[in-house]
Amino acid sequence: MFATLTVLAALISGMFVLTIASTVTALRRERDELKAMMSRRELF
């Protein structure tokens, strides 16, 4: 029982970390796209 709960807690923690990492990556990508869009806009 304890082992099962430990494994479940580890899986939930891992999923949480992956979610945070995915969110940070998406925000960085969006920031880079916004910078690129602004630099193209300045050219015109």
Protein Blocks (a to p, Z undefined) as FASTA:
>chain_A
ZZmmmmmmmmmmmmmmmmmmmmmmmmmmmmmmmmmmmmmmmmZZ
